């Protein structure tokens, strides 16, 4: 029997579909599950889904870890598609004594970057290559081509590149998978937990993308009094224009969906959004880096507020907002204003996200990022894929040293064109008592970033008053002074 090109541990939704994707692309796969329950999953997978493949013989099932390892060609390439945290450590500990130097373990889950860096260092010391790879796209992406963000061992990448790029999504004929981690000269280098860090920021951006559309829907439903079919049609029109965006398309489908009673299902869903924590990780990393990721922050916080459902219902009977007023403006114009507010806020979101990545990779992993390549990786397969990313990619191709997307000519002009619509939308939300935290955070950042003199001089004076933290003068940057603020104080 031929040996497998790659091994996959974990046959839940993502792992199962990645195996099918691998076989579709001509690779032989060794598969394994370690729990009794998952052994049943393996048996069912081999008996049902695998047999539907053109070449089902390319799947080798194993019910013990030793056989699984033996069935893989050397250097062995093993992909873990299991829950993040302790399960990864447990499987890595089981695998390590069965492997030979030069073998490769890849973690395709949503692991925290610090855990990935720790595992990379431990396995490097015993001659094994560890890679943390962000995989985005859900069930459909795993089956037909996800966005893949690989980091960790560069040598591991050289042995897995052909497989990962083959199964990844393609955009404009190019794979949505390239190496995360460059040295100062722009050459690939090992990057510890950088792949999973990029996936964390990707997920944070996804939180905010969703929040922007939720705020647009809220305004259309509760201020413009549009029914959900009309909102879905508006989203379709935006998607057919210059805002082609898979999330927008899918959101329109959600809004249209009706249950067996003929009612819009989304209106029956309890308005309390859960989260797995990666958005929160992105916010924490931004705080650690001193990078304003305000749109992601407000989007994560909006989910926290939504979870206070019972408290909000009680507060709605006590706390007073503006008196109810009917929208008396032009409906079509306001819908277009909301579109522009979404697009403008999206520009701010991605400017903040890419700045976070550019600042954090050197600090955390001692490597750098090709931002144009990353925009290409996100162009297909993943939940945030959109033609908007073509503009991001072009901005970084024109200026690889670009520190902030807001300084790119295309985005400068777009924000100039959209800013008054953006402001009208936020004023309308305020006047009608509709929360718009992501829209508002994005506009506040825009106004702060373009302001040549912020009131932070007063903040620094207050810090010096209470804690003698010193301050710099405009005419003497780099020279720190302390003032006795009580001198001359009236007695």
C-alpha positions as CSV (number, residue, x, y, z in Angstrom):
1,X,0.0,0.0,0.0
2,X,1.3,3.5,-0.9
3,X,2.0,5.7,2.0
4,X,0.1,9.0,2.6
5,X,1.4,12.4,1.6
6,X,0.0,13.9,4.8
7,X,-1.8,12.9,8.0
8,X,-4.8,14.6,9.5
9,X,-5.9,14.2,13.1
10,X,-9.4,15.3,13.8
11,X,-12.5,14.6,11.8
12,X,-15.0,17.2,13.0
13,X,-16.5,19.5,10.4
14,X,-13.2,21.3,9.4
15,X,-11.0,18.3,9.5
16,X,-13.4,16.1,7.6
17,X,-13.8,18.6,4.8
18,X,-10.1,19.3,4.6
19,X,-9.5,15.6,4.0
20,X,-11.9,15.6,1.2
21,X,-10.3,18.7,-0.3
22,X,-6.8,17.0,0.0
23,X,-8.0,13.9,-1.9
24,X,-9.7,16.0,-4.6
25,X,-6.3,17.6,-5.1
26,X,-4.6,14.3,-5.6
27,X,-3.1,13.7,-2.2
28,X,-3.2,10.5,-0.2
29,X,-4.2,11.1,3.4
30,X,-3.8,9.2,6.6
31,X,-6.6,10.0,9.1
32,X,-7.0,9.3,12.8
33,X,-9.2,10.2,15.8
34,X,-8.1,9.6,19.3
35,X,-11.3,9.4,21.4
36,X,-13.9,6.5,21.4
37,X,-16.6,8.9,20.1
38,X,-14.3,10.1,17.4
39,X,-13.4,6.6,16.4
40,X,-17.0,6.2,15.5
41,X,-16.7,9.4,13.5
42,X,-13.7,7.9,11.7
43,X,-15.7,4.7,10.9
44,X,-18.7,6.7,9.6
45,X,-16.4,8.9,7.6
46,X,-14.7,6.0,5.9
47,X,-17.9,4.2,5.3
48,X,-20.0,7.1,4.0
49,X,-18.3,10.4,2.9
50,X,-15.0,8.9,1.8
51,X,-16.7,6.4,-0.5
52,X,-18.3,9.2,-2.5
53,X,-14.8,10.4,-3.7
54,X,-13.5,9.5,-7.1
55,X,-10.5,8.0,-5.4
56,X,-11.5,6.8,-2.0
57,X,-8.4,4.6,-1.8
58,X,-6.4,7.7,-1.1
59,X,-7.8,7.8,2.4
60,X,-6.0,5.5,4.9
61,X,-7.9,5.2,8.2
62,X,-6.0,4.3,11.4
63,X,-7.4,3.4,14.8
64,X,-4.2,3.8,16.7
65,X,-1.6,6.6,16.6
66,X,1.4,4.4,15.8
67,X,-0.2,3.0,12.6
68,X,-1.3,6.5,11.6
69,X,2.3,7.7,11.8
70,X,3.7,4.7,10.0
71,X,1.3,5.2,7.1
72,X,2.8,8.7,6.3
73,X,5.8,9.3,4.0
74,X,8.9,11.0,5.5
75,X,9.4,13.7,6.3
76,X,5.9,13.2,7.9
77,X,3.5,16.1,7.5
78,X,0.8,16.0,10.1
79,X,-2.1,18.5,10.4
80,X,-4.0,18.8,13.7
81,X,-7.6,19.8,13.3
82,X,-8.7,19.6,16.9
83,X,-9.7,22.0,19.7
84,X,-7.2,24.6,20.7
85,X,-5.6,24.6,24.2
86,X,-4.8,21.4,26.1
87,X,-6.0,19.0,23.4
88,X,-3.2,20.2,21.2
89,X,-0.6,19.7,23.9
90,X,-1.9,16.3,24.6
91,X,-1.7,15.1,21.0
92,X,1.7,16.7,20.4
93,X,3.0,14.9,23.5
94,X,1.6,11.6,22.2
95,X,3.0,12.2,18.7
96,X,6.5,13.4,19.6
97,X,8.1,10.0,20.6
98,X,6.7,8.4,17.4
99,X,8.2,10.9,15.0
100,X,11.7,11.3,13.5
101,X,13.8,14.4,13.3
102,X,12.6,16.6,10.4
103,X,9.0,15.6,10.7
104,X,6.4,18.4,10.7
105,X,3.3,19.1,12.9
106,X,0.8,21.7,11.8
107,X,-1.9,23.2,14.1
108,X,-4.8,24.3,12.0
109,X,-7.0,25.4,14.8
110,X,-7.6,28.8,16.5
111,X,-4.7,28.6,18.9
112,X,-3.4,31.6,20.8
113,X,-0.2,32.8,19.3
114,X,1.7,32.5,22.6
115,X,0.8,28.8,22.8
116,X,2.0,28.3,19.2
117,X,5.3,30.1,19.9
118,X,5.8,27.9,23.0
119,X,5.2,24.7,21.1
120,X,7.4,25.8,18.2
121,X,10.3,26.3,20.6
122,X,9.8,23.1,22.5
123,X,9.6,21.0,19.3
124,X,12.5,22.8,17.6
125,X,14.7,21.7,20.5
126,X,14.0,18.0,19.7
127,X,14.4,18.4,15.9
128,X,10.8,18.6,14.9
129,X,9.1,21.4,12.9
130,X,6.0,23.1,14.3
131,X,3.7,25.3,12.2
132,X,0.7,27.3,13.4
133,X,-1.6,27.8,10.4
134,X,-4.7,30.0,10.4
135,X,-7.4,28.4,8.4
136,X,-10.5,30.5,7.5
137,X,-13.6,29.8,5.5
138,X,-15.7,27.5,7.6
139,X,-17.1,24.2,6.3
140,X,-17.4,25.4,2.7
141,X,-13.9,26.8,2.6
142,X,-12.4,23.7,4.1
143,X,-14.1,21.6,1.4
144,X,-13.5,23.8,-1.6
145,X,-10.5,26.0,-0.7
146,X,-9.9,28.0,2.5
147,X,-7.7,31.0,3.1
148,X,-4.5,29.6,4.8
149,X,-2.1,31.7,6.9
150,X,1.0,29.6,7.7
151,X,3.7,30.6,10.1
152,X,6.2,28.9,12.4
153,X,9.1,26.7,11.0
154,X,10.3,27.9,7.6
155,X,11.7,24.5,6.8
156,X,8.4,23.0,7.6
157,X,6.8,25.4,5.1
158,X,9.2,24.3,2.4
159,X,8.0,20.7,2.9
160,X,4.2,21.6,3.0
161,X,3.9,24.6,0.6
162,X,2.8,22.4,-2.3
163,X,0.0,20.8,-0.3
164,X,-1.2,23.9,1.4
165,X,-1.3,26.1,-1.7
166,X,-3.0,23.3,-3.7
167,X,-5.9,23.1,-1.3
168,X,-6.2,26.8,-0.6
169,X,-8.7,29.1,-2.3
170,X,-7.6,30.9,-5.4
171,X,-8.2,34.5,-6.3
172,X,-7.3,35.8,-9.8
173,X,-5.6,32.4,-10.3
174,X,-3.3,32.9,-7.3
175,X,-3.4,30.8,-4.1
176,X,-4.7,32.4,-1.0
177,X,-1.8,31.0,1.0
178,X,1.7,32.4,1.3
179,X,4.3,32.4,4.1
180,X,3.8,34.7,7.1
181,X,7.2,36.0,8.2
182,X,10.0,37.9,6.4
183,X,13.4,39.1,7.6
184,X,14.5,42.7,7.3
185,X,15.6,42.1,3.7
186,X,12.2,40.6,2.7
187,X,13.3,37.0,2.7
188,X,11.2,34.3,4.3
189,X,12.2,33.4,7.9
190,X,10.9,31.2,10.7
191,X,8.1,33.1,12.5
192,X,7.0,31.2,15.6
193,X,3.3,32.0,16.3
194,X,2.9,34.6,13.5
195,X,0.4,32.5,11.5
196,X,-2.0,32.2,14.3
197,X,-1.5,35.8,15.3
198,X,-2.5,36.9,11.8
199,X,-5.6,34.6,12.1
200,X,-6.5,36.3,15.4
201,X,-6.4,39.7,13.8
202,X,-8.4,38.3,10.8
203,X,-11.0,37.1,13.2
204,X,-11.1,40.5,14.9
205,X,-11.7,42.2,11.6
206,X,-14.4,39.7,10.9
207,X,-16.2,40.6,14.2
208,X,-16.1,44.3,13.1
209,X,-17.3,43.5,9.5
210,X,-20.3,41.8,11.0
211,X,-21.0,44.6,13.4
212,X,-20.9,47.2,10.6
213,X,-23.6,45.3,8.7
214,X,-25.6,44.8,11.9
215,X,-25.6,48.5,12.5
216,X,-26.7,49.2,8.9
217,X,-29.5,46.7,9.3
218,X,-30.6,48.2,12.7
219,X,-30.9,51.7,11.1
220,X,-32.8,50.5,8.1
221,X,-35.2,48.4,10.2
222,X,-35.8,50.8,13.1
223,X,-35.3,54.3,11.6
224,X,-36.1,53.9,7.9
225,X,-38.9,51.3,8.7
226,X,-37.8,49.0,5.9
227,X,-38.9,45.4,5.9
228,X,-36.3,42.7,5.8
229,X,-36.9,41.9,2.1
230,X,-36.1,45.6,1.3
231,X,-33.0,45.5,3.5
232,X,-31.8,42.4,1.7
233,X,-32.4,44.0,-1.6
234,X,-30.4,47.0,-0.6
235,X,-27.5,44.7,0.5
236,X,-27.8,42.9,-2.9
237,X,-27.5,46.3,-4.7
238,X,-24.5,47.2,-2.7
239,X,-22.9,43.8,-3.4
240,X,-23.6,44.2,-7.1
241,X,-21.8,47.6,-7.1
242,X,-18.4,48.4,-5.8
243,X,-18.9,46.7,-2.4
244,X,-18.7,43.1,-3.7
245,X,-18.3,41.2,-0.4
246,X,-19.2,37.6,0.5
247,X,-20.4,38.5,4.0
248,X,-22.8,41.1,2.5
249,X,-24.2,38.4,0.1
250,X,-24.6,35.9,2.9
251,X,-26.2,38.5,5.2
252,X,-28.8,39.2,2.5
253,X,-29.6,35.5,2.4
254,X,-30.0,35.4,6.2
255,X,-32.4,38.4,6.1
256,X,-34.6,36.7,3.4
257,X,-34.7,33.3,5.0
258,X,-38.2,32.3,6.3
259,X,-39.1,29.5,8.6
260,X,-41.9,27.0,8.2
261,X,-44.4,29.6,9.4
262,X,-43.5,32.0,6.7
263,X,-41.7,34.4,9.2
264,X,-38.3,35.8,8.8
265,X,-36.2,33.5,11.1
266,X,-33.6,36.2,12.0
267,X,-36.3,38.2,13.8
268,X,-37.0,35.3,16.1
269,X,-33.4,34.9,17.1
270,X,-32.5,36.1,20.6
271,X,-30.5,39.3,20.3
272,X,-27.5,38.1,22.4
273,X,-24.4,37.4,20.3
274,X,-21.8,34.9,21.6
275,X,-18.1,34.8,20.8
276,X,-15.2,32.3,21.0
277,X,-12.6,34.8,22.2
278,X,-10.4,35.6,19.2
279,X,-11.9,39.0,18.8
280,X,-11.0,39.7,22.5
281,X,-7.5,38.4,21.8
282,X,-7.1,40.9,19.0
283,X,-8.1,43.8,21.2
284,X,-5.7,42.7,24.0
285,X,-2.9,42.4,21.5
286,X,-3.7,45.9,20.2
287,X,-3.6,47.2,23.7
288,X,-0.2,45.5,24.3
289,X,1.1,47.0,21.1
290,X,-0.2,50.5,21.8
291,X,-2.1,50.4,18.5
292,X,-5.7,51.8,18.3
293,X,-8.0,49.0,17.1
294,X,-11.1,51.0,18.1
295,X,-13.5,49.5,15.6
296,X,-12.6,45.9,16.6
297,X,-12.8,47.0,20.3
298,X,-16.3,48.5,20.0
299,X,-17.5,45.4,18.0
300,X,-16.3,43.0,20.7
301,X,-17.9,45.3,23.3
302,X,-21.1,45.4,21.4
303,X,-21.4,41.6,21.8
304,X,-20.8,42.0,25.5
305,X,-23.6,44.5,25.7
306,X,-25.9,42.3,23.6
307,X,-25.3,39.4,26.1
308,X,-26.9,41.6,28.9
309,X,-30.3,40.8,27.4
310,X,-32.3,40.7,30.6
311,X,-30.7,43.8,32.0
312,X,-31.4,45.6,28.7
313,X,-35.0,44.7,28.7
314,X,-35.3,46.0,32.3
315,X,-33.4,49.2,31.5
316,X,-35.7,49.9,28.5
317,X,-38.5,50.5,30.9
318,X,-36.5,53.0,33.0
319,X,-33.9,54.8,30.9
320,X,-35.2,57.6,28.6
321,X,-34.1,58.2,25.1
322,X,-35.1,60.7,22.4
323,X,-38.8,61.0,21.7
324,X,-39.9,58.7,18.9
325,X,-39.8,60.5,15.6
326,X,-40.6,59.3,12.1
327,X,-37.7,59.6,9.6
328,X,-38.7,62.4,7.3
329,X,-35.8,62.4,4.9
330,X,-35.3,60.9,1.5
331,X,-35.2,57.1,2.0
332,X,-33.1,56.3,-1.1
333,X,-30.5,58.9,-0.1
334,X,-30.2,57.7,3.4
335,X,-29.8,54.1,2.3
336,X,-26.9,55.3,0.1
337,X,-25.5,57.3,3.0
338,X,-25.5,54.1,5.1
339,X,-23.7,52.2,2.3
340,X,-21.0,54.9,2.3
341,X,-20.8,54.8,6.1
342,X,-20.2,51.0,5.9
343,X,-17.5,51.5,3.3
344,X,-15.8,54.4,5.1
345,X,-15.8,52.5,8.4
346,X,-14.5,49.4,6.7
347,X,-11.5,51.5,5.5
348,X,-10.8,52.6,9.0
349,X,-11.1,49.0,10.3
350,X,-8.6,47.6,7.8
351,X,-6.2,50.5,8.4
352,X,-6.2,49.7,12.1
353,X,-5.9,45.9,11.5
354,X,-3.0,46.2,9.2
355,X,-1.2,48.7,11.5
356,X,-1.7,46.2,14.3
357,X,0.0,43.5,12.3
358,X,2.8,45.7,11.1
359,X,3.6,46.8,14.7
360,X,3.2,43.4,16.3
361,X,5.1,40.9,14.2
362,X,8.5,42.4,14.7
363,X,7.8,42.8,18.5
364,X,6.4,39.4,19.1
365,X,8.2,37.2,16.5
366,X,11.1,39.2,15.2
367,X,9.8,39.1,11.6
368,X,7.9,41.3,9.2
369,X,4.9,41.1,7.0
370,X,4.2,41.5,3.3
371,X,0.9,43.3,3.5
372,X,0.1,42.9,-0.2
373,X,0.5,39.1,0.1
374,X,-1.7,39.1,3.1
375,X,-4.5,41.0,1.2
376,X,-4.2,38.3,-1.5
377,X,-4.5,35.6,1.1
378,X,-7.8,37.1,2.4
379,X,-9.1,37.8,-1.1
380,X,-10.7,34.3,-1.3
381,X,-11.9,31.5,0.8
382,X,-12.5,33.3,4.1
383,X,-15.4,35.2,5.7
384,X,-13.9,38.6,5.1
385,X,-13.2,38.1,1.4
386,X,-14.2,41.0,-0.8
387,X,-13.1,43.0,-3.8
388,X,-12.2,45.8,-1.3
389,X,-9.1,43.8,-0.5
390,X,-7.9,44.5,-4.1
391,X,-7.6,48.2,-3.1
392,X,-5.7,47.2,0.0
393,X,-3.4,45.0,-2.0
394,X,-2.8,47.7,-4.6
395,X,-2.0,50.3,-1.8
396,X,0.8,48.1,-0.4
397,X,2.1,47.2,-3.9
398,X,2.4,51.0,-4.7
399,X,4.1,51.6,-1.3
400,X,5.4,48.5,0.5
401,X,6.4,50.8,3.4
402,X,2.9,52.3,3.9
403,X,2.3,52.6,7.6
404,X,-1.4,53.5,7.4
405,X,-3.9,52.7,4.7
406,X,-5.4,56.1,5.2
407,X,-2.4,57.7,3.6
408,X,-3.0,55.9,0.3
409,X,-4.4,58.1,-2.4
410,X,-7.4,55.9,-3.2
411,X,-8.5,55.8,0.4
412,X,-7.8,59.5,0.9
413,X,-10.2,60.3,-2.0
414,X,-12.8,57.7,-1.0
415,X,-13.0,59.0,2.6
416,X,-13.2,62.6,1.3
417,X,-16.2,61.6,-0.9
418,X,-18.0,59.6,1.8
419,X,-17.3,61.5,5.0
420,X,-20.4,63.7,4.9
421,X,-22.7,60.7,4.3
422,X,-20.9,59.0,7.2
423,X,-21.5,61.9,9.5
424,X,-25.2,62.1,8.5
425,X,-25.7,58.5,9.3
426,X,-24.2,58.8,12.8
427,X,-26.2,62.0,13.6
428,X,-29.4,60.2,12.4
429,X,-28.5,57.3,14.7
430,X,-27.9,59.6,17.7
431,X,-31.1,61.6,17.1
432,X,-33.2,58.4,17.0
433,X,-31.4,56.7,19.9
434,X,-29.9,53.9,17.8
435,X,-26.5,52.6,18.9
436,X,-23.9,52.7,16.2
437,X,-20.6,51.9,18.2
438,X,-18.6,50.7,15.2
439,X,-19.6,53.5,12.9
440,X,-18.9,56.1,15.6
441,X,-15.6,54.6,16.6
442,X,-14.4,54.6,13.0
443,X,-15.4,58.2,12.5
444,X,-13.8,59.3,15.8
445,X,-10.5,57.6,14.8
446,X,-10.7,59.3,11.4
447,X,-11.2,62.8,13.0
448,X,-8.5,62.1,15.6
449,X,-6.0,60.9,13.0
450,X,-6.5,63.9,10.8
451,X,-6.3,66.4,13.7
452,X,-3.0,68.2,13.9
453,X,-3.4,69.1,17.6
454,X,-5.4,66.9,20.0
455,X,-6.2,67.8,23.6
456,X,-3.6,65.3,24.8
457,X,-1.5,68.3,26.0
458,X,-4.0,68.7,28.8
459,X,-3.9,65.0,29.5
460,X,-0.2,65.1,29.9
461,X,-0.4,68.2,32.1
462,X,-2.9,66.3,34.3
463,X,-0.5,63.3,34.5
464,X,2.3,65.7,35.5
465,X,0.1,67.4,38.1
466,X,-0.9,64.1,39.9
467,X,2.1,61.9,39.2
468,X,5.0,64.0,38.1
469,X,5.1,62.1,34.9
470,X,6.7,65.1,33.0
471,X,5.9,66.5,29.6
472,X,7.5,67.7,26.4
473,X,7.1,71.2,25.0
474,X,6.1,71.8,21.4
475,X,9.4,73.7,20.8
476,X,11.5,71.1,22.6
477,X,10.5,67.5,21.6
478,X,12.5,64.9,23.4
479,X,13.3,67.1,26.4
480,X,11.1,66.3,29.4
481,X,10.0,68.9,32.0
482,X,8.2,68.8,35.3
483,X,6.2,71.7,36.6
484,X,5.2,72.6,40.2
485,X,1.5,73.2,39.4
486,X,0.8,74.5,42.9
487,X,3.2,77.4,42.5
488,X,1.3,80.6,42.4
489,X,-1.9,78.8,43.5
490,X,-4.3,81.2,45.3
491,X,-4.1,80.7,49.1
